[in-house]
Amino acid sequence: MLDNNKCILVYGLTKDEIQWLNDLNYKVINISPDMCEMTVKEVLERLRFEIINNNPIKEKAIIYNNFPESELREAIALTRTKIKGGVLAMVTPNSINWTFNYLINHLIEEREWHLRNRKE
């Protein structure tokens, strides 16, 4: 996690959902499909590499960076009052080096695994 860079990385959200997060005074970085092959760290450092993404992910993703634990719980609860579906996560020392595409796919697989195993 990059210190002093408390923000929310979002992907696949509508303009209204992004505006709603901005209105709550969160710093929001909107990830476009052409940024998905960048690492989370590169996105947080505000680098920008436009890479053609022929297979954009059809999923909402909300990734919190550098939120204290107590504030993270509150932010997630508040987020879920307005934004339904998608995957939520927090940037970790491991995930910061992953591409955004890899991170979203990993979170989707993890969600699907939990859904399958919860039913058994």
Contacts in CASP RR format, 6 or more apart in sequence:
PFRMAT RR
TARGET T0000
AUTHOR 0000-0000-0000
METHOD contacts of the structure
MODEL  1
MLDNNKCILVYGLTKDEIQWLNDLNYKVINISPDMCEMTVKEVLERLRFE
IINNNPIKEKAIIYNNFPESELREAIALTRTKIKGGVLAMVTPNSINWTF
NYLINHLIEEREWHLRNRKE
1 65 0 8 1.000
1 66 0 8 1.000
1 91 0 8 1.000
1 92 0 8 1.000
1 93 0 8 1.000
1 96 0 8 1.000
2 41 0 8 1.000
2 44 0 8 1.000
2 45 0 8 1.000
2 65 0 8 1.000
2 66 0 8 1.000
2 96 0 8 1.000
3 66 0 8 1.000
4 66 0 8 1.000
5 44 0 8 1.000
5 65 0 8 1.000
5 66 0 8 1.000
6 27 0 8 1.000
6 65 0 8 1.000
6 66 0 8 1.000
6 67 0 8 1.000
7 26 0 8 1.000
7 27 0 8 1.000
7 28 0 8 1.000
7 29 0 8 1.000
7 44 0 8 1.000
7 65 0 8 1.000
7 66 0 8 1.000
8 21 0 8 1.000
8 26 0 8 1.000
8 27 0 8 1.000
8 28 0 8 1.000
8 29 0 8 1.000
8 62 0 8 1.000
8 63 0 8 1.000
8 64 0 8 1.000
8 65 0 8 1.000
8 75 0 8 1.000
9 29 0 8 1.000
9 31 0 8 1.000
9 40 0 8 1.000
9 43 0 8 1.000
9 44 0 8 1.000
9 61 0 8 1.000
9 62 0 8 1.000
9 63 0 8 1.000
9 64 0 8 1.000
9 65 0 8 1.000
9 91 0 8 1.000
9 100 0 8 1.000
10 17 0 8 1.000
10 18 0 8 1.000
10 21 0 8 1.000
10 28 0 8 1.000
10 29 0 8 1.000
10 30 0 8 1.000
10 31 0 8 1.000
10 60 0 8 1.000
10 61 0 8 1.000
10 62 0 8 1.000
10 63 0 8 1.000
11 30 0 8 1.000
11 31 0 8 1.000
11 36 0 8 1.000
11 57 0 8 1.000
11 59 0 8 1.000
11 60 0 8 1.000
11 61 0 8 1.000
11 100 0 8 1.000
11 104 0 8 1.000
12 31 0 8 1.000
12 59 0 8 1.000
12 60 0 8 1.000
12 61 0 8 1.000
13 21 0 8 1.000
13 30 0 8 1.000
13 60 0 8 1.000
13 62 0 8 1.000
13 83 0 8 1.000
17 82 0 8 1.000
17 83 0 8 1.000
18 28 0 8 1.000
18 30 0 8 1.000
20 82 0 8 1.000
20 83 0 8 1.000
21 28 0 8 1.000
21 79 0 8 1.000
22 28 0 8 1.000
24 78 0 8 1.000
26 75 0 8 1.000
29 43 0 8 1.000
29 44 0 8 1.000
31 43 0 8 1.000
31 61 0 8 1.000
31 100 0 8 1.000
33 53 0 8 1.000
33 56 0 8 1.000
33 57 0 8 1.000
34 50 0 8 1.000
34 51 0 8 1.000
34 52 0 8 1.000
34 53 0 8 1.000
35 43 0 8 1.000
35 48 0 8 1.000
35 49 0 8 1.000
35 50 0 8 1.000
35 51 0 8 1.000
35 100 0 8 1.000
36 51 0 8 1.000
36 53 0 8 1.000
36 56 0 8 1.000
36 57 0 8 1.000
36 99 0 8 1.000
36 100 0 8 1.000
36 101 0 8 1.000
36 104 0 8 1.000
37 49 0 8 1.000
37 51 0 8 1.000
37 53 0 8 1.000
37 99 0 8 1.000
37 100 0 8 1.000
37 101 0 8 1.000
38 47 0 8 1.000
38 48 0 8 1.000
38 49 0 8 1.000
38 51 0 8 1.000
38 99 0 8 1.000
38 100 0 8 1.000
39 96 0 8 1.000
39 97 0 8 1.000
39 98 0 8 1.000
39 99 0 8 1.000
39 100 0 8 1.000
40 63 0 8 1.000
40 65 0 8 1.000
40 91 0 8 1.000
40 95 0 8 1.000
40 96 0 8 1.000
40 97 0 8 1.000
40 98 0 8 1.000
40 99 0 8 1.000
40 100 0 8 1.000
40 103 0 8 1.000
41 96 0 8 1.000
41 97 0 8 1.000
42 49 0 8 1.000
43 100 0 8 1.000
44 65 0 8 1.000
44 91 0 8 1.000
44 96 0 8 1.000
53 101 0 8 1.000
57 101 0 8 1.000
57 104 0 8 1.000
57 105 0 8 1.000
57 108 0 8 1.000
59 86 0 8 1.000
59 87 0 8 1.000
59 104 0 8 1.000
59 108 0 8 1.000
60 83 0 8 1.000
60 85 0 8 1.000
60 86 0 8 1.000
60 87 0 8 1.000
61 86 0 8 1.000
61 87 0 8 1.000
61 88 0 8 1.000
61 89 0 8 1.000
61 100 0 8 1.000
61 103 0 8 1.000
61 104 0 8 1.000
61 107 0 8 1.000
62 79 0 8 1.000
62 83 0 8 1.000
62 86 0 8 1.000
62 87 0 8 1.000
62 88 0 8 1.000
62 89 0 8 1.000
63 88 0 8 1.000
63 89 0 8 1.000
63 90 0 8 1.000
63 91 0 8 1.000
63 103 0 8 1.000
64 72 0 8 1.000
64 75 0 8 1.000
64 76 0 8 1.000
64 88 0 8 1.000
64 89 0 8 1.000
64 90 0 8 1.000
64 91 0 8 1.000
65 90 0 8 1.000
65 91 0 8 1.000
66 91 0 8 1.000
67 75 0 8 1.000
67 90 0 8 1.000
72 90 0 8 1.000
76 88 0 8 1.000
79 88 0 8 1.000
87 104 0 8 1.000
87 107 0 8 1.000
87 108 0 8 1.000
87 111 0 8 1.000
89 95 0 8 1.000
89 103 0 8 1.000
89 107 0 8 1.000
95 103 0 8 1.000
95 106 0 8 1.000
98 106 0 8 1.000
END
